[in-house]
Amino acid sequence: MGNLIPQSVYAKSLRSQLPKAAFEPDSSKLTLLVINLLILGLGWVMGSQLHHWPTQWLWLYLPFALIMGNSVTVLAFGSHDLMHGSVTRNYKLAYRLAVITQAILWMPPTLWQIVHNRIHHNNTNSPDDPDRNYYFQQPNTIGKRVQALLFPSSELALPWVVIGVMTGWGIYTWRNILSVLIWNGSSSALAPATFTVSQKQKWAIARELAVMIVLHLGILACLSFNLLQIAFAYVLPIVLGYAGMIAYIYTNHLVSPITEINDPLVNSISLQMPKFIDVLHVHFSHHAEHHIFPGLNSDYYPMVRDLLRQQYSDRMGYVVGAVDAWKMLLSTPRHYLDAVTLTDWHGQYQAPCHLIGGMDETPSLDKIRGFESVELINGR
């Protein structure tokens, strides 16, 4: 694929134009994390009293469940910044806080550091990226079938899209947990690409997962293991929070092409969102900008976008409105036929990936690193 610019080139050309403060940790986001933890705590305390509420008044809890759901989303995006080092340089503090903030996400910090910071950022939308779409030519494993069933695409009816939005994050985190704890790179049954962790890291992930299980059991105990209270104060906020997260995450890379060179303006999409939403969600919409500067104070991502607009005006197609991004998701299939073409489960319908100026050269699959052959497998 021609006309690709490595992430390091963007970073080098823009870095000197950003203020020094942009590269310093923003401790105010520690306060943001604590505030949203307190909101969840308050919600669970309130939820523990729902059995005293008359049935006809239970709907009054729903607005607070929505607020709690947003707190889950904010904790996810705030933890994302925390683990990239843009909140504090105190590793012990960041790690301990991440165990708590990511507990609600069921994502052990050690695993996140590996699968997201190390692998995804260094291999974005390449054959080695476990976050990418499956290739049409890959075996029809359980992971591929689940992704085809629940990830938004032109093949899904609306009810399945809704279910996928509610469950997408849970599927993502548990497929990675099980992949490393059970197979550790020896099987691609659950994810598009495999990766391995050391034995030390594996035990760290297991310990963190055990802590998270205890924390979740503590929440359920606070709710007296009452099904009504669990439904309103535990399941509903978590589902809403996960949906808020995944509504962003699905747009990040799933309609973008496979790239051998890590070019964030080609293999990533940023969203154009209202300013108050960007502030509320720590500018997570600026995803390509984040891939250029992963450890940047997220408050400065709009400045990065402005600089890109000045210096790379011909490549600004990476910024897409949220509605338009979802239209692309729902009008395209979710399997790669080649680096710039998406196809459906049966290989019958084809659609181009989201390409910006000049990114239309299609390489043969056997030239894509990590892919052995264009020969179809499983008899298809």
Secondary structure, DSSP 8 states (H G I E B T S, - for coil): --S---HHHHHHHHHTTS-GGGGS--THHHHHHHHHHHHHHHHHHHHTTGGGS-GGGGGGGHHHHHHHHHHHHHHHHHHHHHHTTSS-S-HHHHHHHHHHHTGGGT--HHHHIIIIIIIIHHSTTSTT-TTS-EETTS---HHHHHHHHHS--TT--HHHHHHHHHHHHHHHHHHHHHIIIIITTS--SSSSS-----HHHHHHHHHHHHHHHHHHHHHHHHTTT-HHHHIIIIIHHHHHHHHHHHHHHHHHHTTS---SS--HHHH--EEE--HHHHHHTTTTT-HHHHHHSTTS-GGGHHHHHHHHHHH-GGGGGGEEEHHHHHHHHHHS-SEEEETTEEE-TTS--EEE----TT------GGGSTT---S---TT-
